[in-house]
Amino acid sequence: MNDILVIGGGLMGCSVAWKLAQRGRTVTVLERAIPGAEASSAAAGILAPGTECWDQPELFRLATESLARYPIWEAALKALNLDIQLRLTGLLHLAVDPDGLELHQRMAHSKVPCLSEPPFAVPWLSPNVRGMLWFPEEGSVDNRLLMTAVRSAAEQAGVRFVLGHEVQELLWDGDRCVGVSAHPQDIVAKETVVCAGAWTSALGGPLRDLGIIPIKGQMMAIQGANPCVTFAHGLGYLVPRHDRTIVGSTTEDVGFDRSLTAEGIAHLANIVHTTAPNLANNPVLEMWCGFRPTTPNKRPVIGRLGDRGPWVASGHYRHGILLTPITAELLSAMICGESPPTDPTPFTP
Ligand SMILES: Cc1cc2nc3c(=O)[nH]c(=O)nc-3n(C[C@H](O)[C@H](O)[C@H](O)COP(=O)(O)OP(=O)(O)OC[C@H]3O[C@@H](n4cnc5c(N)ncnc54)[C@H](O)[C@@H]3O)c2cc1C
């Protein structure tokens, strides 16, 4: 019998598998395609608890605890010669309309650490910008490098990857999940962990009841970069990488439709035009889309379904890169019967 089966080789699946293997468990990841090829590579890699979750206290706590672990993860991965380009050098939040200005008033009076301006000049900003806030502790990680690094760390820790294996449904013995149903033979395991991203609810049974749906985001990369992550309220964001800027994103409830649309492209172009016109004539290097795994309340589910069901880490919506370290550490501790590093109650399935 297998010890632990993880369904899905995205950032959640690989990270949970890595942390379980570090605890001495024997882990197999079942991935239907290429590890990390879905949301975990599509993301922009913004790490911004204040900007993203400032008005949701429980999610803000989880996100802040996760962000605090990033430098520790960076060091652990660096020790394996794996670089993730972590840049916690500040995030610029812009208001381009009265709604944005009003939001800034509320953010500035919240407990989130922010300043009225960055500690450097921002000559590239468009005259459309009506106000700004500076979040000095936030930033970004290169999520594609992170994905590769975590997968490699998991392999080095002994995790086995089975690629091209699409799980159709879970295997049950009464109300106990005992693995996955497969041909020619079922795969039995002591513990089963579901990290299937936006496809989690498609696995049926009680996973269907979690109501996880895909929310599509179209993205593009353009050549050149300004110095910091820039977030424009009501529009989108620009995330600098070494030679390029990631521009995102649309938020579309259209199922698993992978098309890049004229409307989506126009939206992304408008973000650049409205916030950083110095980049507007630069070549487009790449366009893509991805599916955010989204629960009805837009909060992640981390924990066990019932007393004997599968473990789940899914539904991280637009915060999955940010929430990766705490999710992996929390779920792996719970699976191994250790006391959880943070209160999991608000996120229990
Ligand atoms: C456009 C976009 C921008 C984003 N930007 C950010 C950001 O800036 N910051 C941030 O924190 N978060 C961001 N996110 C969110 C983040 O990317 C996700 O929350 C996170 O990557 C989810 O990781 P995951 O492992 O759960 O899902 P995925 O990366 O989608 O992985 C799921 C994996 O499961 C596999 N799978 C599914 N079903 C099966 C099956 N039946 N059998 C076997 N394998 C299966 C899939 O092939 C896939 O590899 C963004 C997301 C998108 C789409």
The ligand as an ORCA input file, in Angstrom:
! r2SCAN-3c Opt
* xyz 0 1
  C      -3.778     34.706    -14.247
  C      -3.457     34.369    -12.823
  C      -2.711     35.255    -12.052
  C      -2.413     34.932    -10.715
  N      -1.599     35.783    -10.002
  C      -1.289     35.462     -8.712
  C      -0.427     36.300     -7.969
  O       0.094     37.301     -8.480
  N      -0.165     35.981     -6.661
  C      -0.710     34.877     -6.071
  O      -0.469     34.643     -4.880
  N      -1.516     34.033     -6.777
  C      -1.810     34.306     -8.077
  N      -2.625     33.485     -8.799
  C      -3.228     32.316     -8.128
  C      -2.306     31.100     -8.105
  O      -1.684     30.951     -9.344
  C      -3.131     29.845     -7.769
  O      -3.941     30.059     -6.635
  C      -2.201     28.665     -7.496
  O      -1.220     28.544     -8.484
  C      -3.001     27.373     -7.422
  O      -2.074     26.313     -7.375
  P      -2.615     24.808     -7.478
  O      -1.455     23.919     -7.340
  O      -3.774     24.664     -6.536
  O      -3.270     24.744     -8.945
  P      -2.592     24.478    -10.373
  O      -1.313     25.189    -10.526
  O      -3.654     24.764    -11.381
  O      -2.264     22.936    -10.332
  C      -3.253     21.941    -10.354
  C      -2.623     20.721    -11.005
  O      -3.497     19.613    -10.849
  C      -3.471     18.858    -12.043
  N      -4.714     18.077    -12.090
  C      -5.975     18.567    -12.112
  N      -6.864     17.559    -12.124
  C      -6.146     16.405    -12.123
  C      -6.515     15.035    -12.140
  N      -7.789     14.656    -12.167
  N      -5.525     14.092    -12.133
  C      -4.209     14.464    -12.108
  N      -3.811     15.773    -12.099
  C      -4.773     16.739    -12.099
  C      -3.358     19.905    -13.144
  O      -2.868     19.358    -14.347
  C      -2.399     20.901    -12.492
  O      -1.053     20.600    -12.800
  C      -2.906     33.737    -10.144
  C      -3.636     32.856    -10.926
  C      -3.893     33.157    -12.254
  C      -4.659     32.169    -13.086
*
